[in-house]
Amino acid sequence: MSLPDRVHKTALIRRHDMKFLAKLRRNEEGATAIEYGLIAALIAVAAIAAMQGMGSQLTSTFEKTSSAMANA
């Protein structure tokens, strides 16, 4: 392969690499997936906190219901 052919091939490869990197920078799918993951985690934490706060009340309600059914 002659020197001009190698230079041309190298230039084509670099141009392709630069286009690929530019496309990769514009791709925001990964960022969107991370954002959705963070939102889901926040909702899960809020749900767990709410359930823990109501846990003793629910336990009391179920115990009363259970004893009422047993005595009926």
VMD Tcl script that builds the backbone (N, CA, C; Angstrom):
set m [mol new atoms 216]
animate dup $m
set s [atomselect $m all]
$s set {name element resname resid chain x y z} {
  {N N MET 1 A 0.860 -1.168 0.000}
  {CA C MET 1 A 0.000 0.000 0.000}
  {C C MET 1 A 0.907 1.231 0.000}
  {N N SER 2 A 0.606 2.156 -0.854}
  {CA C SER 2 A 1.448 3.344 -0.971}
  {C C SER 2 A 1.135 4.320 0.161}
  {N N LEU 3 A 2.029 5.252 0.346}
  {CA C LEU 3 A 1.888 6.235 1.418}
  {C C LEU 3 A 0.601 7.051 1.280}
  {N N PRO 4 A 0.254 7.576 0.093}
  {CA C PRO 4 A -1.008 8.327 -0.013}
  {C C PRO 4 A -2.234 7.476 0.327}
  {N N ASP 5 A -2.202 6.193 -0.028}
  {CA C ASP 5 A -3.330 5.313 0.302}
  {C C ASP 5 A -3.459 5.119 1.809}
  {N N ARG 6 A -2.316 4.967 2.474}
  {CA C ARG 6 A -2.339 4.800 3.935}
  {C C ARG 6 A -2.829 6.071 4.618}
  {N N VAL 7 A -2.382 7.218 4.104}
  {CA C VAL 7 A -2.819 8.494 4.683}
  {C C VAL 7 A -4.331 8.650 4.504}
  {N N HIS 8 A -4.821 8.323 3.319}
  {CA C HIS 8 A -6.257 8.423 3.050}
  {C C HIS 8 A -7.046 7.471 3.957}
  {N N LYS 9 A -6.553 6.252 4.110}
  {CA C LYS 9 A -7.235 5.269 4.958}
  {C C LYS 9 A -7.246 5.739 6.413}
  {N N THR 10 A -6.126 6.278 6.869}
  {CA C THR 10 A -6.045 6.786 8.239}
  {C C THR 10 A -7.023 7.941 8.437}
  {N N ALA 11 A -7.112 8.818 7.446}
  {CA C ALA 11 A -8.042 9.945 7.538}
  {C C ALA 11 A -9.485 9.460 7.597}
  {N N LEU 12 A -9.817 8.447 6.816}
  {CA C LEU 12 A -11.175 7.895 6.841}
  {C C LEU 12 A -11.503 7.286 8.197}
  {N N ILE 13 A -10.537 6.571 8.750}
  {CA C ILE 13 A -10.750 5.946 10.063}
  {C C ILE 13 A -10.955 7.020 11.127}
  {N N ARG 14 A -10.133 8.054 11.091}
  {CA C ARG 14 A -10.269 9.129 12.080}
  {C C ARG 14 A -11.605 9.844 11.928}
  {N N ARG 15 A -12.022 10.088 10.701}
  {CA C ARG 15 A -13.304 10.751 10.466}
  {C C ARG 15 A -14.434 9.886 11.016}
  {N N HIS 16 A -14.352 8.589 10.775}
  {CA C HIS 16 A -15.373 7.669 11.294}
  {C C HIS 16 A -15.378 7.689 12.818}
  {N N ASP 17 A -14.196 7.674 13.418}
  {CA C ASP 17 A -14.101 7.702 14.879}
  {C C ASP 17 A -14.685 8.994 15.445}
  {N N MET 18 A -14.413 10.112 14.790}
  {CA C MET 18 A -14.926 11.395 15.267}
  {C C MET 18 A -16.454 11.442 15.159}
  {N N LYS 19 A -17.003 10.912 14.072}
  {CA C LYS 19 A -18.459 10.864 13.927}
  {C C LYS 19 A -19.076 9.974 15.003}
  {N N PHE 20 A -18.421 8.853 15.275}
  {CA C PHE 20 A -18.917 7.933 16.300}
  {C C PHE 20 A -18.919 8.607 17.669}
  {N N LEU 21 A -17.835 9.304 18.007}
  {CA C LEU 21 A -17.756 9.977 19.306}
  {C C LEU 21 A -18.785 11.096 19.415}
  {N N ALA 22 A -18.996 11.830 18.326}
  {CA C ALA 22 A -20.004 12.892 18.345}
  {C C ALA 22 A -21.396 12.302 18.558}
  {N N LYS 23 A -21.681 11.196 17.902}
  {CA C LYS 23 A -22.975 10.525 18.063}
  {C C LYS 23 A -23.138 10.011 19.491}
  {N N LEU 24 A -22.067 9.491 20.043}
  {CA C LEU 24 A -22.101 8.968 21.404}
  {C C LEU 24 A -22.390 10.080 22.410}
  {N N ARG 25 A -21.826 11.266 22.180}
  {CA C ARG 25 A -22.076 12.388 23.082}
  {C C ARG 25 A -23.527 12.844 23.027}
  {N N ARG 26 A -24.150 12.758 21.870}
  {CA C ARG 26 A -25.545 13.184 21.726}
  {C C ARG 26 A -26.520 12.153 22.280}
  {N N ASN 27 A -26.089 10.928 22.454}
  {CA C ASN 27 A -26.964 9.862 22.919}
  {C C ASN 27 A -27.275 10.075 24.396}
  {N N GLU 28 A -28.553 10.243 24.714}
  {CA C GLU 28 A -28.953 10.499 26.097}
  {C C GLU 28 A -29.798 9.371 26.675}
  {N N GLU 29 A -29.846 8.229 26.018}
  {CA C GLU 29 A -30.670 7.123 26.504}
  {C C GLU 29 A -30.207 6.636 27.870}
  {N N GLY 30 A -28.905 6.569 28.076}
  {CA C GLY 30 A -28.386 6.111 29.363}
  {C C GLY 30 A -28.760 7.056 30.483}
  {N N ALA 31 A -28.672 8.356 30.211}
  {CA C ALA 31 A -29.025 9.352 31.219}
  {C C ALA 31 A -30.505 9.247 31.572}
  {N N THR 32 A -31.343 9.028 30.588}
  {CA C THR 32 A -32.777 8.891 30.835}
  {C C THR 32 A -33.064 7.654 31.680}
  {N N ALA 33 A -32.391 6.565 31.394}
  {CA C ALA 33 A -32.586 5.339 32.171}
  {C C ALA 33 A -32.170 5.551 33.625}
  {N N ILE 34 A -31.079 6.261 33.829}
  {CA C ILE 34 A -30.623 6.538 35.194}
  {C C ILE 34 A -31.637 7.413 35.919}
  {N N GLU 35 A -32.172 8.417 35.230}
  {CA C GLU 35 A -33.174 9.287 35.848}
  {C C GLU 35 A -34.413 8.494 36.258}
  {N N TYR 36 A -34.887 7.614 35.390}
  {CA C TYR 36 A -36.046 6.788 35.741}
  {C C TYR 36 A -35.725 5.874 36.918}
  {N N GLY 37 A -34.524 5.351 36.969}
  {CA C GLY 37 A -34.114 4.512 38.092}
  {C C GLY 37 A -34.112 5.281 39.401}
  {N N LEU 38 A -33.614 6.513 39.362}
  {CA C LEU 38 A -33.603 7.344 40.568}
  {C C LEU 38 A -35.022 7.688 41.020}
  {N N ILE 39 A -35.897 7.968 40.076}
  {CA C ILE 39 A -37.293 8.258 40.428}
  {C C ILE 39 A -37.947 7.033 41.068}
  {N N ALA 40 A -37.715 5.855 40.496}
  {CA C ALA 40 A -38.282 4.624 41.055}
  {C C ALA 40 A -37.751 4.372 42.468}
  {N N ALA 41 A -36.466 4.619 42.677}
  {CA C ALA 41 A -35.878 4.429 44.007}
  {C C ALA 41 A -36.489 5.404 45.009}
  {N N LEU 42 A -36.703 6.643 44.596}
  {CA C LEU 42 A -37.309 7.638 45.478}
  {C C LEU 42 A -38.736 7.240 45.853}
  {N N ILE 43 A -39.491 6.750 44.893}
  {CA C ILE 43 A -40.857 6.302 45.170}
  {C C ILE 43 A -40.841 5.113 46.129}
  {N N ALA 44 A -39.902 4.191 45.940}
  {CA C ALA 44 A -39.807 3.025 46.823}
  {C C ALA 44 A -39.472 3.444 48.251}
  {N N VAL 45 A -38.545 4.378 48.400}
  {CA C VAL 45 A -38.174 4.852 49.743}
  {C C VAL 45 A -39.370 5.530 50.406}
  {N N ALA 46 A -40.100 6.350 49.656}
  {CA C ALA 46 A -41.276 7.020 50.215}
  {C C ALA 46 A -42.343 6.004 50.621}
  {N N ALA 47 A -42.547 4.978 49.807}
  {CA C ALA 47 A -43.545 3.953 50.131}
  {C C ALA 47 A -43.148 3.181 51.383}
  {N N ILE 48 A -41.882 2.836 51.493}
  {CA C ILE 48 A -41.409 2.106 52.678}
  {C C ILE 48 A -41.573 2.956 53.928}
  {N N ALA 49 A -41.222 4.236 53.838}
  {CA C ALA 49 A -41.364 5.124 54.995}
  {C C ALA 49 A -42.829 5.254 55.401}
  {N N ALA 50 A -43.719 5.371 54.434}
  {CA C ALA 50 A -45.148 5.483 54.744}
  {C C ALA 50 A -45.669 4.204 55.376}
  {N N MET 51 A -45.235 3.057 54.876}
  {CA C MET 51 A -45.696 1.780 55.420}
  {C C MET 51 A -45.171 1.559 56.834}
  {N N GLN 52 A -43.952 1.993 57.099}
  {CA C GLN 52 A -43.413 1.825 58.450}
  {C C GLN 52 A -44.165 2.710 59.435}
  {N N GLY 53 A -44.538 3.898 58.994}
  {CA C GLY 53 A -45.293 4.798 59.863}
  {C C GLY 53 A -46.673 4.262 60.182}
  {N N MET 54 A -47.281 3.575 59.255}
  {CA C MET 54 A -48.625 3.040 59.454}
  {C C MET 54 A -48.604 1.599 59.946}
  {N N GLY 55 A -47.445 1.008 60.068}
  {CA C GLY 55 A -47.336 -0.404 60.427}
  {C C GLY 55 A -47.991 -0.761 61.739}
  {N N SER 56 A -47.739 0.018 62.789}
  {CA C SER 56 A -48.313 -0.306 64.100}
  {C C SER 56 A -49.823 -0.125 64.085}
  {N N GLN 57 A -50.315 0.867 63.357}
  {CA C GLN 57 A -51.763 1.066 63.254}
  {C C GLN 57 A -52.418 -0.109 62.531}
  {N N LEU 58 A -51.782 -0.583 61.478}
  {CA C LEU 58 A -52.333 -1.724 60.745}
  {C C LEU 58 A -52.318 -2.987 61.595}
  {N N THR 59 A -51.243 -3.167 62.348}
  {CA C THR 59 A -51.156 -4.339 63.223}
  {C C THR 59 A -52.282 -4.319 64.245}
  {N N SER 60 A -52.515 -3.165 64.832}
  {CA C SER 60 A -53.587 -3.030 65.821}
  {C C SER 60 A -54.946 -3.309 65.193}
  {N N THR 61 A -55.174 -2.788 64.012}
  {CA C THR 61 A -56.452 -3.003 63.322}
  {C C THR 61 A -56.669 -4.479 63.013}
  {N N PHE 62 A -55.633 -5.148 62.510}
  {CA C PHE 62 A -55.770 -6.572 62.189}
  {C C PHE 62 A -55.962 -7.416 63.445}
  {N N GLU 63 A -55.315 -7.044 64.550}
  {CA C GLU 63 A -55.499 -7.789 65.798}
  {C C GLU 63 A -56.932 -7.643 66.310}
  {N N LYS 64 A -57.470 -6.427 66.234}
  {CA C LYS 64 A -58.858 -6.212 66.668}
  {C C LYS 64 A -59.826 -7.004 65.794}
  {N N THR 65 A -59.581 -6.980 64.490}
  {CA C THR 65 A -60.443 -7.713 63.560}
  {C C THR 65 A -60.361 -9.211 63.815}
  {N N SER 66 A -59.152 -9.697 64.049}
  {CA C SER 66 A -58.957 -11.122 64.292}
  {C C SER 66 A -59.648 -11.563 65.578}
  {N N SER 67 A -59.514 -10.777 66.630}
  {CA C SER 67 A -60.151 -11.162 67.893}
  {C C SER 67 A -61.671 -11.059 67.789}
  {N N ALA 68 A -62.169 -10.079 67.035}
  {CA C ALA 68 A -63.622 -9.956 66.854}
  {C C ALA 68 A -64.164 -11.151 66.083}
  {N N MET 69 A -63.420 -11.610 65.090}
  {CA C MET 69 A -63.864 -12.774 64.313}
  {C C MET 69 A -63.778 -14.046 65.149}
  {N N ALA 70 A -62.777 -14.134 66.009}
  {CA C ALA 70 A -62.629 -15.329 66.851}
  {C C ALA 70 A -63.736 -15.393 67.899}
  {N N ASN 71 A -64.168 -14.250 68.402}
  {CA C ASN 71 A -65.212 -14.204 69.426}
  {C C ASN 71 A -66.616 -14.319 68.834}
  {N N ALA 72 A -66.750 -14.182 67.545}
  {CA C ALA 72 A -68.086 -14.201 66.928}
  {C C ALA 72 A -68.650 -15.592 66.827}
}
mol reanalyze $m
mol bondsrecalc $m
mol representation Tube
mol addrep $m
